[in-house]
Amino acid sequence: MRYRSRLHIDLNLLAENILELRSFASSKILFMVKADGYGHGAVPLVRFTYEELGITEFGCATLGEAMQLREELPDLKFEVYVFSDVQLEDEELAEVYLHHRIIPVLSSFDSLNIFLKNPDFRHFPLCLKFNTGMNRLGLDSQKLDQVIELLKKSGRMSLYHIMTHFSCGSLPMKKNKRNLYQISEFKRIKEELALAGFEIERTSISNSGAIEQKVGLDETHIRPGLMLYGPSSLLPQYRELSCWKGKIISSLETYIIDVFKAERGMPIGYGASTCPDNGLVAIIALGYGDGLFTGFKGVELCHKKKHCKVFGRVNMDMTQVFFKGANSDQAVAGEAFVIWDHDAKKFEKICEQTKLIPYELFCQLTSRVPRVYSLSE
Ligand SMILES: Cc1ncc(COP(=O)(O)O)c(C=O)c1O
C-alpha cells in the first residue's frame, strides 16, 4: 500500500457530473459501476450516489461485483444488474441471484430458458438484452419471434427491462449506419413486443457516447458509465459532437522521492536511457506496479506550471521525469506530483499520448494505489 501515492476521488465532482447529466437528460440513471467503479471503488460511489443523489440502479459485469455491493451495503435498497458474466446455468449461482435480488441481464436463449423454467424466478424481474448489431452478447433481434413464443409459452407477459447496446457509441450517432440500424432495430423490437401484448416497464439503449450525443434520452433509462467519471467517450476526432462537460472526478497524485541534475548524454535508469539534454531528473513514486504502464514513456506532464516528460523506462515502483534546462527549485524532493487532475483536456491528452482509451487509463490502476475520498460541505 502506498501513502503519498493515491487516487483522490472528489465526490463533489461526481455529484456535479450527475447534475450536469440531469440538466439535459430526464431518463432514470442506471449507473455503471463495473470493474470496481471503473477503478474508483464501486462501494463508496454507490453509497454516495444512492444517499446523496437518489440513484437507485447500478450495473455490474459479474455476480461477484454485485454481491460485493449487497454485502458491503446491506442497508441500501438499490437494484443491481449483472450484465455479462451471468452464469445462470450454475444452480447455486441462480440461488444467489434470487436470494439477493440481483437481476441477471439475459442475453442468450439458454439463460432465458433457465430463467423461465425455474419457478422461483416466476415473480423475479425479467431483463432481456437484444443483439441489434453489436454481435457480441444478446438475444438475436432477428429471432424475436422465438423470444416472443418462449415468453408466451411460459406465461410471462411482463418485461421488467429490455435493452440493447451500441457497437459504435464512440462514433457519430446520427450518421453512422450501424448506429442508425441499431436504433431502428430496437424500435422495432419494442413495437413488436407491445403488439404481441407484452407490458414493458423499462427500456434503455444508450451508454455514454450516445448520451453525449443526446440519443436514447426518450427511453425510461440511460446507462452511463465513463462520462460520470469525467471523460467523454467519443473518439477525439468526433468530440465536437459531444455536449458533455464533465470533470474528471479523480486525481492521480504521488510525490518526488528524489531529484538530481542530469547532463546531456548521461545514462539513466534501466536500459541506461540517454539523457536528451541538461536538466533535472525527478524520481516519482509510481510505476507499472501501480498501473503506470511502460507506455507512459514520453508522456508530457506538468509540474508547477512547467512542462516535463516521463523519461526512459518506467520501473515497477518509480518513474523518471525529466525537466529540460530547469533550475533546481523546479522539482524538489518531497513535493507532491500530480499525473492527472480534474481537467478533462489534460486527461484526454494523456490518453492520446499513451494510446489508451480513458476506460483503460482508469481501470489499469492497481490495488497498491489507495483510493481516497473527499467531500466538501
Ligand atoms: C451494456 C452496457 N451498458 C452501458 C455501459 C456503459 O458504457 P460507458 O462507460 O461507455 O457509458 C456498458 C459498458 O461497457 C455496457 O456494457
The ligand as an SDF file (V2000), in Angstrom:
LIG
                    3D

 16 16  0  0  0  0  0  0  0  0999 V2000
  -24.4210   -2.8950  -21.6560 C   0  0  0  0  0  0  0  0  0  0  0  0
  -23.6590   -1.6940  -21.2180 C   0  0  0  0  0  0  0  0  0  0  0  0
  -24.3220   -0.5780  -20.9240 N   0  0  0  0  0  0  0  0  0  0  0  0
  -23.6730    0.5580  -20.5300 C   0  0  0  0  0  0  0  0  0  0  0  0
  -22.3030    0.5780  -20.4340 C   0  0  0  0  0  0  0  0  0  0  0  0
  -21.6110    1.8620  -20.0210 C   0  0  0  0  0  0  0  0  0  0  0  0
  -20.7900    2.2880  -21.0500 O   0  0  0  0  0  0  0  0  0  0  0  0
  -19.9960    3.6810  -20.9660 P   0  0  0  0  0  0  0  0  0  0  0  0
  -18.9830    3.5060  -19.9090 O   0  0  0  0  0  0  0  0  0  0  0  0
  -19.4210    3.8350  -22.3130 O   0  0  0  0  0  0  0  0  0  0  0  0
  -21.0020    4.7040  -20.6220 O   0  0  0  0  0  0  0  0  0  0  0  0
  -21.5720   -0.5790  -20.7270 C   0  0  0  0  0  0  0  0  0  0  0  0
  -20.1100   -0.5530  -20.6420 C   0  0  0  0  0  0  0  0  0  0  0  0
  -19.3980   -1.1760  -21.3240 O   0  0  0  0  0  0  0  0  0  0  0  0
  -22.2660   -1.7440  -21.1380 C   0  0  0  0  0  0  0  0  0  0  0  0
  -21.6120   -2.8670  -21.4280 O   0  0  0  0  0  0  0  0  0  0  0  0
  1  2  1  0
  2  3  1  0
  2 15  2  0
  3  4  2  0
  4  5  1  0
  5  6  1  0
  5 12  2  0
  6  7  1  0
  7  8  1  0
  8  9  2  0
  8 10  1  0
  8 11  1  0
 12 13  1  0
 12 15  1  0
 13 14  2  0
 15 16  1  0
M  END
$$$$
